[in-house]
């Protein structure tokens, strides 16, 4: 395969997170806070619209049968009663269900409850048994109105049968007194039942709010995890590009410049420099392909870390004329890939800095295998490390980050009798 082919390989996997959005129940939770009397009908709450519909259907059907059977007079009276109750059912389906499930403007709520109150009054006038519709209308009031307004509505509805009796008889007759006598326990029951419904509503709202907060927290965690993963991937790619492609291009540039300077007086040496530049370009191409494919350094693909360091020292010596040596102490052993990569990149960066900035003629690398850690110490006889060196470029900062990623440390110091020492120590 020719060496100048375009980069190929599997594209780096891109991890995407769903775009955080407001939880689906946030609107309901906000509405519940604005109107404490409104029911939250979340599917996982104590009250659901399905159960409420079922309760209203059973109560309305039972009361309709009883009221029709109780209604006296001509058939038209029964038909009128059926029409009134059917209109109430249509009002619940058209407006009541929406009032339970979401906020409605006050004019609509007021019109709905006044309309139901009027129809209820007509139904009671047609059949006294229709007063049992209170068991459907009072819960609806507590589910859609604030507690004070719902309490007033419940009291008024319990007084409707007595008022109808009083108007029908034209006087305060015994039927009216009986209706009032039933209204008192009816009001008490409505208040107690309304308090219970209100507590259920509040519990449902609190549960919904907790679920909404959990969903919002999970969305925030997803967003932060996505951002952290993106930042970590950018950091990794920056370090890899700096330690491979950037250093390789710098070496190629130095070799080409050396070859250009020697082209006239020493063509053989110029050709040697061009050969080394081509070899470095091949290595860089392989490193770039490995980077695109998400693989590790090619220097560690088929060899151990000590062998990779020895080849690196030989290449640096050939390219720059620096006398680089490698020694290994302790018993060499296989280590995690991340540790090998960190130590190899530390050697590459240190040698690159030595050649570009330190003006050293000798560099020694010592790879020390301890019982519970491994350390790489690089010492040169150059000009030493300036105090501001770490702040001037990415290299040493990147090495510190690499060491931290594998739980290690990076130490900078002076060599003996001069120069600089860079030591990376990693638990392994």
N, C-alpha and C positions, 0 to 999 in steps of 0.2 A: 504494500500500500504506500503510495507517495506520502511524503511528509507534509505537503502543503495543502492537504485536503481540508475542507471546512470542518469545524467542530461538529461532532455527532454524539449522540447518546440520548438516554432518556431524560426528559425534562425534569427539573426538580419538582417534586410534588408541592402543590400550593394548597395550604390548609386554610380554608375559609370558614368563617363562623357566620351564622345567620344574623342578619342586621337586626340589632335590638330594637324592638318596637314596644309601644305601650301595651300592657297586658289587656286582654280582651275585656276583663271585668272592671277596668279602671273607671270607665264611664259610669257603670252601675255603682261602684263604691263612692264616687264623688256625689252622685245623686242621692245615695243613702245618707251621706253626711249632711247634705243640704236639707233633706226631708226625713227626719227620724221616724216618721210614721209609715214610711213606704217599705214594702216587703222586697227583700232581695231574693229573686227567684232563680239563683244559680242552681245548676243541676246537682251540685254536691251539697247544697244547703239543707236545713231542716224542712223548709217549705219550698216546693217547686210549683210552677204554674200548672203542671199536670195534676198534682194532688188538689190544688185549689179548684181547678175546673171540675174535677170529679166530685168534690164536696158540694159545690154549688149545684151541680147537675142532680145529685141525689136529693138534696134538700128541696130544690125547686120542683122536681118531679113528684116527690111525696106530697108536698103541700098542694100542688095542683090537683092531684087526685082527690085529696081530702076536701079541698075547697069546692071542686066541681060537684062532688057528691053532697056536700053540705048546702050548696046554693039552692034556694027554693025558687019558685016562680017559673016563668016560661023558659023554653030552651034558649031564647035570645039572651037571657041573663047569663046562662052558662057560656054561651059563645062569646059574649062580651068579656066575661071573666078570663076565658082562654086567650082572647086577643090582648087583654091588658098584661097578663103574665108573659105572653110571647113577646110583647113589646119590651118588657123589662129584661127578658133574656137577650133580645137583640141589643139593647143598650149595654148590657154587660159585655157581650161579645165585641161590640164596636168600640166601646170606650173603656169599660171597666178593666178588661184584661190588660190594655195598654197602660192604664193608670197604675196597676199593680206592678207591672214589669219595668216601667220607666216614669220619669217625671213628666207631668202634664201641666200646662199653664193653669193658674187658678180659675180663670173663667170657664175652662172646659170641665175642671173638677166640680166647680159649683153648679154648673148646668147639669152635669150628670147626676149629682146627688139630689138636686131639687127635682129633676125629672123622675128619678126613681122614687122619691118621696111622694110625689104627686100620683104616680101610678100605683104605689103601695096603698095610698089612701083610697083610690078608686076600687082596688081589689078588695080591701077590707069592707068597703061599703057594699060591694056585691056579695061577699061571703065573709062572715066573721072568721072562718077558719084560715083565711088568707093572712091573718096576723102572724102565723107561724113563719112567714117569709122573713121575719125579723132575724131568724137564724142564718139567713144568707146576707141580708143587708147590713147588719151590724158588723160582722167580720170584714165586709168590703169597706166599710167606713174606716175601721181601724187599720186596714192595710193600705189605704190610699190617702188618709188625712193625718195631720199631726194629732197627737193624743188629745189635747183640749177640744179641738174641733170635732174629732170622732166621738168624744164623750157627749158633747151637746147633741150631735146627730142621733146617737143611740137613745138618749132621753126623749128626744122628740118622736122618734119612731115608736117607742114603747107607749107614748101617750096618744098616738094616732087612733088606736081602737076606741079609747074612751072618748076622744073628741068626735069621732064618727058617730058613736052611740048618742052622744049629747046632741049633736046636730040633727040626727035622724029622729030622735024622740021629741026634740024641741024643749026638753026640760031635763033636769038632773034626775033621771029615773034610776030604777034599781039596776038596769043593764049597764048604765054608765058607772054606777058605784062598783059593780062587779068588774067592769073593765079596768077601773082605777085600782081596785084591789089586786088584780093580776099584773098591773103595770109596775107596782112597787117591787115585787120580787123579780119581775122582768128586767127592770132597770138595774137592780143589784146584780142579777146574773150577767147582764150585758157588760156592766163595769168590770166584774171579775173576769169574764171571758175576754173582754177587750184588753185587760192588763196582761192576761196570759198570752194573747196574740202578740201584744207589744213586746213582751219578753222574747218570744220566739223570733219576732222580727229583728230585735236587737242582736240576738245570738246569731241569727243568719247573717246579719250585716257584719258582725265582728269576724265571723269565720270567712266571709268573702273578702274582707279587707286583709286578713292574714294571708289568704291565698294570693291576693293581688300583690301584697308586699313580697311574698316568696317568689312569685313570677318575676317581679321587677328586679329582685336581688339576683335571681338566676340569669336574667338577661344582662345585668350589669357584670356578673361574673364571666359570662360568655364574651362580652365585649372586652373586658380587661384581659382575659386569657388570650383572646385573639391579638390584642395589641402587644401583650408581652411576648407571645410567640412570634409575631412579626418582627419585633425589635430584636429578639434573640437570633432569629434567622438572618436578619441584616447584619448583626454583629458577627455571626459566624462567617457569612460570606465575605464581609470586609476583611476579617482576619485571614481567611484562606487566600483571597486575592492578593493581599499585601504580602503574605509569606510565600506565594508561589509565582503568580503572573508578574506582579510588580518587581520582585527581586530578579526573576528571570530576565525580564526586559532590561533591567538595569545592567545585568551582567552582559547581555548581548550588546547593549550600547557601548559598554566599556571595551569589549573585545573588538567591535567594529572600528571604534576610534583608534585602538592600538594598531589594528591591521592597516588602517588608512595612513597612520604615521609611519609605519615601517614598509609600506608598499614599494617605495623607491629604493631604499637602501638595503632592505632584507626581504625579498619576495617570499622566501621560504618561511620565515617567521610570520609574515603577514598571512600566508596561506594557513599556517597552523592556528593563528588566531581566528581566521574565518571558519576553520573546521570546528574549533571549540564553540564558536558562536552558533554554528549549525546544530551541534550536539546539544547545546543549552536550549536552543529553540525546540528541538525534538522533545527534550524533557519537559519543557514548559507546555508544549502541545499536549503531551500525555497528562500532565497535571491538570490542565484546563478541561480535558475530556473527563477526567475523574471527578473534577469539581462539578461539571454539568450533570454527570450521572449520579452525583451524590455519594461517590466512593471515597475511600481514604487515600492518603498520599501514595503515589506509585512506588516511592522508595521503600515502603514497608509492605508492598503487595506480596513479594516473594522472598523477603529476607528479614532478618531480625534487626532490632534497633542498633546494636553494636556494628553490624555490617553496614547499615544505612549511614551511620555516622562516619565510618571509615571511608566509604565512597564519597561522602560529602567533603571530608578533609582532603582527599586526593583531588577532587574537582576544584576546590578553592585554591589549593596549591598550584594546580596547573594553570588556572585562569589568572591568578593575581601574583603568583610567586611567593606567597606567604607560606612559611613552614608550619603546617598544621598537623597535629598528632592526636591520636585517640588512645586512651588507656581505660581499661575496665578493671574495677576492683570488686571483690565479692563474687558470689556465685550468680552468674547470669541466669535469668528465668523469664518465662513468658509473662507478659503483663497485659492488662486491658488495653484495647486499641486506643482509647482516649488518652491514656498515659503515654503510650509510645508517640502519638501524634504531638502531644504537648511538648515532650522533650525534643523531638526532632525539629519542630518549629522553633523552639528556643535556640537550638544550635544554629539553624539556618539564619535566624534574625541576628544573633550575636556575631556570627562570622561575617554577615553582610555589613553590619555596622563597623566591624573591625577593619574591613577592607576599604570602606568608603570614608570613614571619619578618623580612625585611631592612628593610622599610619604605622601599624604594627608589622613586624617581620616574623614573629613567632606567635602561634596560638596553640594552646594545649586544651584538650577536652577530656575530662575525667568522668566516666560513668560509674557511679558507685551504687552497688546493690546491697542494701542493708536488710536486716531481718523483717522489718515492717515498713520500709520506705526505700525509694530510689531517688538518687540525686544526680544532676548533671552540673558540673562546674566548668566554666569556660574562662580561661585566663589568657590575657595577651600582654605584650610588652610595649604597647602603644602609648599614646599621650594621656591616657586615663579618661575617666568619665567625668564630664563637666556637670556641675550641680543642676543646670537647667536642661540637661540632655533629655530627661524623661518627659519634659513638658513640650519639647520642640517637635516631636514626631509621634506617629502612631505606634511604632514598633514596640518600645518597652511597655507602653500602656497595654498594648495587645497581649504581650507576654504575661503581664500581671493578670489580665482577665483570663487567659488560658489556664494559668496555674490555679486561679480561684475556682474555675469550673470543675476541676478534678480534685479540689480540696488541698491544693499545694500552695507553696509560697515562692516568691521570687525575691532574691537578695542581691543587691548591687554593692560592690566594694572595690577597694584598690588592690592591685596585684603587687607582687614582690619581684624585683625591687621597684617596679613601676607598672604602668598600664592599668588595666581594669579587670575585675572578676565579676562574672554573672553566674549566679547559682539558682537553679530551680530544684526544689525538693518536693516530692509528692508521696503521700502514703500509698503503699502498694504491697 
